[in-house]
Amino acid sequence: MRKKLLLPVAVVWAVGFVMGNAFWYLASPLWIDREVSERLTGADSLETLAVGQFRDGDAAHKGSGTATLYRDPAGNQLMALSDFQVTNGPDLKVYLVEKADVASARDVLDSNWISLGNLKGNIGDQNYQLPQDLSFKPGSVVIWCEQFSVLFSAAPLS
């Protein structure tokens, strides 16, 4: 009798373990915030290139704050997110997108874009270095879920 129960119990345990971990990975960002607070050093010597205000990606993916592109005296470009907040999610990245008015995931996928890397936190000020060999003029800064190709928030630049 004990051997007959061992296999079903093991299967139920394994399925529960996998499902529990999948749930935690996908759902925990909904109630766990990652806060950052990076200072922008040498702000007085930076030239402002473009500014944009974040807006919601859709009803479930909210975003607010300001994205500002700068150039330092050495010619390096960087971006600062200030008063920033976005709905947390899995595998969030910061993209520069050529399209100036991103309103959907299709807009991102159909445009030139480059990833600046992982979003450092879903709340707070943070800075990103832009690549030297950027081959297009950025039209928007986008918070993007790379794993599921979902637009979380976009800031059209002007």
Secondary structure, 3 states (H helix, E strand, C coil): CHHHHHHHHHHHHHHHHHHHHHHHHHHHHHCCCCECCCCCCCHHHCEEEEEEECEECCCCCCEEEEEEEEECCCCCEEEEEEEEEECCCCCEEEEEECCCCCCCHHHHHCCCEEEEEECCCCECCEEEECCCCCCCCCCEEEEEECCCCEEEEEEECC
